[in-house]
Amino acid sequence: GENVEQHPSTLSVQEGDSAVIKCTYSDSASNYFPWYKQELGKRPQLIIDIRSNVGEKKDQRIAVTLNKTAKHFSLHITETQPEDSAVYFCAASNAGNMLTFGGGTRLMVKP
Amino acid sequence: DVKVTQSSRYLVKRTGEKVFLECVQDMDHENMFWYRQDPGLGLRLIYFSYDVKMKEKGDIPEGYSVSREKKERFSLILESASTNQTSMYLCASSLKGGTYEQYFGPGTRLTVT
């Protein structure tokens, strides 16, 4: 089955700096890669996703890149703000019904 | 506004008890999921259901069973709770297929003593 690894497990940045979280996946048939954000005490929510026919997708301060050859994808957050502090999860799906999640990254943005 | 609710936010049970966790969604979603969330391990899939009375095992089904008698409701059952099942349990739902957003419930923090 699919295996998704996520790095780093914790990331601390200064407000205004950029943050990058990286994930690798094992199943070359995977074609959908969402990112979820979970604020403290709250439920995970989808923030951005990318499909395998696209190399990059951007939504305001967040962007995701995908390298299918290397089987890795990354989340980029620019101009970080304290409200970006949360746990971020990457995931991969091969268009079956299931998502496989990475282990999560705790992002801390220091004011 | 999409809504996934879970029967309890916090639950404390004793070892050996039978535990029921319930999840209800009001979005007419075909898929429903039960995950377990532990620090550093992400979200691990226990079971999912793609239709009424249909279920498939996820990555960690041992010690758990599920029931889906109605489209909107998906139950997770711990037949005989053990201390290693102390965890946060999250329910989610989505449209059919693996490329649609999953909507999560608020979670149930289960402690087994």
Interface residues (C-beta under 8 A of the other chain):
Chain A: G1 Q6 S9 N31 Y32 P34 K42 R43 P44 Q45 L46 D49 R51 F89 S93 N94 A95 G96 N97 M98 L99 T100 F101 G102 G103 G104
Chain B: V4 N31 F33 Y35 G40 L41 G42 L43 R44 L45 F48 Y50 E56 G58 D59 L90 K96 G97 G98 T99 E101 Q102 F104 G105 P106 G107
